[in-house]
Amino acid sequence: MRFTQVGLNPTSPLLEFKITLNITEMKHDEVWIPIEASNYFPIGPVPVTITHCGNEKSYSAKVYCEYRNKRKIYDGWRDFIRDGGIREGDVLVVLITYSNFRSVFLDAKHVIPV
């Protein structure tokens, strides 16, 4: 996974970031959150709700702090990428729309690289 910070609104706790998915994240039911975005996620485990941008369907997953403040989304991630038609090398622009110590809400836009 490659991480690129897209934008940060200093007056809001929301963060938008971009990840490029590799084969490991496609095969396993987990994705690591970039360390730069980890502070916006609780230590967990806590529930995460993920939606595809512009789609009403949501997916339940969990976030957990594995080690050294690295967090991962798991237990539902595979369903999200499978149903979204996401493939290796595709890019997700992820917006943290809500986060506290009990839950996280994410909205992801699927971008197919040219």
Protein Blocks (a to p, Z undefined) as FASTA:
>chain_A
ZZddfbdcfkbcbdcddddddfklmmpgcddddfklmmmpcfbjaddddddehiabdcdd
ddddfbghiacdehhllmmmmmnopaehiacddddfbdcfkbccddddddddZZ
